[in-house]
């Protein structure tokens, strides 16, 4: 095989560390921004929070503009050439004591101080189960098995693992030899915990556990539990028919009248299919939304502000700047001193770049949200979803001059609080659909009308996809049945048969 040389030309796009840092910061939601800044403060001693309150009219110094942050930063050991050509003049200018002071607040930030978002304190689902586990009388082996079982229960309250797999885990990971019967016995004891239905292996068992709990309580209370017995029988023998809402088959099989069937079905429908979902929280960040923007309707004029937590006050450490000045004033500069100053210079540069990235982050957020607000002006005035206009990422990218990927990052991770509720920015983006008159409307508008039609239907005779298509076409929307089915699925609405009620 002969070797040959070829000349190739390739076009590559390489992001600088500053651009990568900005992209990462854009994805950080407001709730986590303070934590991200705290990490940077811990990693870089040249960066510190400015605790002082500065005058709102203080001008930002251009030392922290993006033009001075374009040089690619790479932390490395200094070479001889770097030591010889080390220039610190730009760090020690006269009258530059406040050069690193940085303040982002201006008229674009909310007046509401939101340094701490109050979260209600509550025990997590796992902690709730552990507390109940402490009330059981168990020996050492049983305790370890029970703790393993509680740890295996998912956030919905289900134990979705085969007993044999749990036995294998206990043997290999904890060196506990247990039989299927021993594990099953402890599972049954955990299934008596609150909330009812916990530690079930599937939905059928979960509902039956809740009904059995109700039966026990009814027996203690007044001895009446006839409908509960029928409900248990219905779920035991006709669970598949129940999930498919084949009520006639259930009625015939149980030999009950229509009124009894209605009472039994109401009893089952009121059960909780996710017993773990209402207790505590696995991740509080998912339970509480901290808005990144606020939009206020001030006498017909929309006012946009950033959450004040988006405006951290950062500056370069005065101690680091003083060390640079000391070095500059000194006559003798040995290699060790130059190494130290080179390290300080790199840290100050990194701090400047981070501060500038924070500033660019706020600018990007504001410009993106301003473009969205202007495009969807009617919605923010009225709160009517049918007034939403078609809007895609490209529309906002063109208006702001930002890249589509940048707009996407902002839209997917940020929230805006309005008078009508808090929305993810992604909510305002939708494709267009033509009406009979040729006018383009947002698919969001069509989905809202579709949702309203289904909400107003007779649940005894729910509307089929074909009928929904006809109703939408009567309203002037050119839409196919398959598109109606797609939109219905996106709205998490089941087919007509599964929406039927007695």
N, C-alpha and C positions, 0 to 999 in steps of 0.2 A: 504494500500500500504506500503510494507516494504522498509525501507531505507537500502542501502548497500554502502560500500566503495569499490572503485576500484582504482588500481594503473595504470596510463597511462604514456607512454613515448612519448613525442612530440619533433620533430625537427623543430625549428623555426629559421628563419634568421632575425636578427635585425640589421638595419643600424644605425651607430652612427650619431650624429648630424653633424659631419664633412663630412661624406659620403653623407648625404642628402644635405648639403650645396653645395658640389662639383657637385652633379647631377643637382641641380638647376642652378648653375653657367654655367654648360656646355650648357644648353638650351638657355642662354641669348645671343642674337646676338651682334656683335661688336657695332652696332649702339646704343644699349641700355646698354652696359657694364658700361659706365661712369656714367649713371644715377643710376645703381645698386650700384656702389662703393660710389656714393654720399649719397645714403640712409644709407649705412653701416657707413660712416663717421659721419653722423648725429646721428645715434643710439649709436655709440660707441666712447666716447671721448678719449679713449686710442689709437685710430687709427687716423693717419693723413697722408696727402699727403706729400711726400718728394719733395719739390720744388727745392732743390739744384741739381746741375749737378755733378754726381760722375764719377770718372774714370772708363772706361769700363773694366779695369782689376781688379777692386775691387772684392774680393771673397765674396760670400754669406756665412754668418755664419750659422753653423748647428743648431742654436737654433730654426730655423724656418723650419726644416725638418719635414717630416710626422711622423718620429719616435717619436718626442716629442709632436706630436699633437694627439696621439692615445687615450689619456684619455678622456672619455666622459665628455663633458661640460654641466653643468646644473646650471643655475643661481638660487641660493637659499639663504636663510638666514643662517648664520653660526651657527653651533652647538658649545657647550662648548668644545668638543674634538677638533674641527677644530681650535678654538682660541688657545688652549694650544699647538697644534702641528703645528702651522703656521710657515712654513719655507719659507723665501724669499731670501735665499742665491743665488739661480739660477738667480734671477733678479738683483742682485747688485754686480756681479763679478767685480773685479778690471780691468780697461782697457776695460770695456764693454760699453763705451759711444756710440759706433756705432753699438752695437749688433742688434738693431732693424732696422737699415737702410736697405732698401730692394730695389734692382734694378733688373729688369727683362731683360733689353736690352742686346742683344749680336748679333752675326752674323745672328741669325734667324729672326731678325726683320727688316722691311722695313726701308729704309733711309728717305722715304717721311714722313714728319710731317703732320699728319692728325688730328690735335687737333679739328679742326672745319670742318665739311662737309658743303659746301655751298648749301643751299636750295634756290631755287628761291621763292621770296615772291609773293603770289597770294591769292586772296580772295577765300574762299571755296564756293562750290555750294550753300550752305545755306545762306552765307553772300551775294552772288550775288542776290539771290531772295529777301532777306530782303531789300537790297538797292533799288530794283525796287518797292518793296511794299511801300516804303516811298514816292514814286512819286504819289501814288493814293490818291484821296480825299475821305477819309472814316471817318465815325463817330466813336465814341469810341467802340460801339458794333461790328461794321463791322471790325474795326482794330483788335480786339481780335480774331474774327473768322478767318480773313485772316492770322494772325500770327500762329494760330493753324493749319491751312491748310498747310502753308509753312513748318511748323515743321513736318507735316505728310508725306511730299514728300520724297521718298527714294533716295538713291544716284544715281540711274539710271534716275531719273527725273519723276518717276511715282507716282501717288496718288492711291495706291492700296487698298483703303478702301471704303466701301459702304457709300453713303451720309447719310443714316440712322444711321450708326455706329458713324459717325462724329458728328451728331446732339446729340446722346446720350452722347458722350464724353464731348461735350461742356456743357451739362446740369449737368452731375454728377461731373465733375472735375473742371469746371470753373464757374458753376452756371449761364451759359448763355443760355437763352431759345431762340432757333432759329428754323425756319421751314426748311424743305428740300429745298424749293424754294429759301430762303435767302442764304443758304450755296451754292447751285448750282450756283446762280448768281455771287457769289464771286469767285467760282472755274473758271467760264468762264472768269472773268477778269484776273485771274492769268495765265490762258492759253494763254494770249496775251504777257506774259513775254518772255524774251530771256533766254535760247535758245528755238527756236520754237519746239513745241511738249511737253513742260513741263506741268506737272499736268494732263497728260492723265491717264485714268483708265486702258487702255490696249494698246497693240501694234497697233491695228487698229486705235483707236482714235489718238494715237501719230502720226502716219503717215499722217492721214487725216488733223490734225492740221498744220503739216508742209506744206502740199500741199495747204491748204487754205491760209497760209501766202504767199507762192510763187504766188498763183493766185492773191492776193491783190496787191503784189508788181509788178507783170507783167502787171496788169490792169493800174496801175499808170504809169509804164514805157512806154509801147507801145500798150497796149490794146490787146496783143496777149496772149492767155492762153488756146488755144484749147486742146493741149496735156495734160495740167494740168486738165482740165475738164474731159477728158477721164480717166485719172489716178484716179481722185476722184471717178468716177463712178465705175471703176474696183475694187477699194478697198471697196467701199460701198456695191456693189452687189455680188462681186465674191472674197471676201477676203479668204474664205476657199480654193477656187481653186488656188489662188495666193500662199498661203503657201505650197500647195502641188505641185506647178509648173505645173498645168494642163493648159498650155497656150492655147491649142486648144479650150477648153471650153470658156475661156475668150474672145478669138478672135471671136468665133461664137456669143457669147452673146452680145458683143459690136458692132458686124458687122463692123469690121475694117480689113484692109489688114495686111499682115505680117510685112511690113515696119513700119506701125503705131504702131503695137503691140510692136515691138522692141524698138521704141522710148519711148513709155509709160513705158515699163518695166525698161528701163535704168533710166528714171526719178524717178521711185519708189525706185529702188535699191540704188540710191545715197542718199536717205533719211537716217536720223540717228535714229536707233532703240533705242538708249540709250542717250537721249539729255543731261542728267546730267553727263554722264561719262567723258566728255572732259573738264569739268570746275572744277578748284580748286582740292581739294583732301580731302576726309573724313579723311584719315589717311596717313600722309606723309611718315610714316615708310614703308607703302605698296608701295608708289610711287617711293621711292629711295632705291636702294639696296646698302648697304655698304659692300664691300667684306671683308671676314675674312682672306683670304689668297691671295697672289700674286704669280703666276708662270711665270717665265721669261725663254725664250729659249736663252741661251747664247752660241752661236756657237755650237748648238747641245747638250749642257748640260743644263738640267733643274735645275733651281734655285727656291727654295721655300722660301718665307718669310711670316711672320705674319704681318697683319696690325698693324702699330705702336700704334693704339688705343687699341690694345690687351695687351699693356705693361704698365700698370699703375705703378707709383712709390709710394709705400706705406711704412710706418714705424710706429714703436710704438712711442707714444708721449713721448718726453724727459721729460716733466713735470711729467708724471706718473712714469717714471723710477726714477726721482729724489725723488719723494715722498716715494718710496719703500726704497731708500738708507737712507733717513732721518729717517724712521722708524727703519731700521736695526741699525743705529748708536745710536739711543736713548736708554737710560737706563731703564726708566720707561715705561711700556707698559700696559695701562689699557684696559678694555674690549672695550671701545668706539673706541680707536685707532685701536685695532685689527679688529673690524667690518669694519672700513674704509679701512684698508689695504686688508682685505679679498675681499671687493668689487673691489678694484683696481686690485688685482691679477686676479679675474675673468674676468675683462674687458681686461686686457693685454693678458690673455689666449685666449679670444674670438678674439682679434685682430690678434694674432699669427695664429690662426686657419684659419681666413679669408685670411690672406696673403698667407698661405700655400695652401689654396684652389685655389687662383688665380694662383699660380705657377703650381699646378697640372693641372689646366684647360689648361694653355698654353702648357704644356707637352703633354697632351692628344690630344689637337687639332693638334699639330705638328706631333705627331707619326701617328695619323689617316690619315692626309692629305698626309704625306710622303708615307704611304702604298698605298693609292689610286693613287698617282702620279706615283709610280713605276709600279703598276699593269696596269694602263692605259697610259703608257709611249708613245706609238705610237700616241694616240689622242692628247696629249699635244704638241707633235712635229709637227703634220700635221694639226690638227683641223678637221680631217675627221671623221664624226660620224660612218662611216662604219668600222673604225679601232678599235672601242670600243670592249673590250673583255667582256665575261660574268663575272659578279662579284656580289656576294651576301654579305650580312652583315657578314656572317660566315667567308668568305675569309679574310676580313680585321680584324675581331676579332682574328683569328688565327695568323695573321702576327704581330699584335700589342700586343697580350696578354691581350687585353681588353675584357670586357663582350660585348655580342651582343647588349644588351640594351644601353650600353654606346656609341657604334659606331652608333646606330640608332639615338640617341639624337644629335650627332654631324652632321650626314648626313642630318637630317631633318631641321636643323636650321642654317646651315652655307653656305656661298657662297665663291667661288674662282674666281678671275679675271685672265683671260688668254689673250693671244694675239688674240684669236678668239671670245671673249665675256666673260660675267660673268655667271657662272653656279651655281645652287644649287648642293651641293655634292650628293644629292639624284639622280641627273641626271645620274651619272656614274654607278649606280647599275642597273643590269638587269639580267634576267634569261638566260639560254642557250637554243639553238635550234640546232638540228643536220642537217647537209647537206647530200647530196647523198653520198659524200665520207666518211661520218662518222665524219667529223670535227665539233666541237662545236663552234657555233658563238653566239654573243650577240643578244638578241631579239631587242635591240636598233638598231642594224645594219639592221635587217629585217624591222623594222618600218621606218627607213630612206629610204630604197629602195621602200617600199610601198608608202610613202609620195611622193617620186620623180615620181613614176609611175602615181599617181593621178594628180600631178602637170603638168605632160606632156601630159595628155590625151586630147582628143578633147572634149570640153565642150558641143558640140552639141550631141555627142554620148559618154557620160562618161562610164568608165569601171565598169562593175558589179563586185560584190564580187567573183563570179565564175571565171570571166575572170582574175581578179587580182590574184586569187589562181593559175590559170594555168601559168601566167607569172612568178610568184615567183618559181613555181615548175620547170619551164624551166631554171631558173637561178640556180637550184640545191638545193633549200630550201624545205625540207619536211614539208609541212604546210597544215593544213586542212582549208576548207572554213570558218568554224565557228571561227577559230583562226584569220583568216584575218579580219573577221567582228569585233572581239574583239579588235584587234590592231587598226583598223580604228576608232572605237568608242573612244579608249583611246587617239587617235590623234585629237579628236573632228572634224572628217570629216564625213559629212552626207552621206547617201546612194546615189547610182548613180542617182536616179530620182531627188533628191533634188540638185544635182550638175549640172544639165542640164541648159544650157544657150541658148538663142536664137541667 
